[in-house]
Amino acid sequence: MAEESKPINALTTARNKLVEERRALAVAMALGYGRRRTDNSQTNDMREAFIGIQNTIEAIDRAIAHEKLIASESPRSFVVPTVETVPLGASRSGNGQ
C-alpha cells in the first residue's frame, strides 16, 4: 500500500509548492494593480505565469485523481473526473439566475 501512495505523495508535494508560488504571485500582482501598473510588461508576465501555475495545479489534481483510481482494487473506468469551474458571479444553471 505504501508503494501505491508514493506517486500521490510526490504529486501532492508538487501541488503544495505550486499553491505557495501562486499565492506569492497573487500578492505581487495585487501590488502592481494597487500602483495602477496593470498594462506593463512585468504585470503581463506575472499574469501569464499565474495562469501557467494554475493550469499546472489543475493538471496535478487530475493526475492525483487518476493515481487514486488506478490504485483502487477494481477500477471501473480510466476516465478521470474533471472539476467544473464557474466564474465569480455566474450561475451554475447556465441561465444567469
C-alpha positions, 0 to 999 in steps of 0.5 A: 500500500505504501508503494501505491501512495508514493506517486500521490505523495510526490504529486501532492508535494508538487501541488503544495509548492505550486499553491505557495508560488501562486499565492506569492504571485497573487500578492505581487500582482495585487501590488502592481494593480494597487500602483495602477501598473496593470498594462506593463510588461512585468504585470503581463508576465506575472499574469501569464505565469499565474495562469501557467501555475494554475493550469499546472495545479489543475493538471496535478489534481487530475493526475492525483485523481487518476493515481487514486483510481488506478490504485483502487482494487477494481477500477471501473473506468480510466476516465478521470473526473474533471472539476467544473469551474464557474466564474465569480458571479455566474450561475451554475444553471447556465441561465444567469439566475 
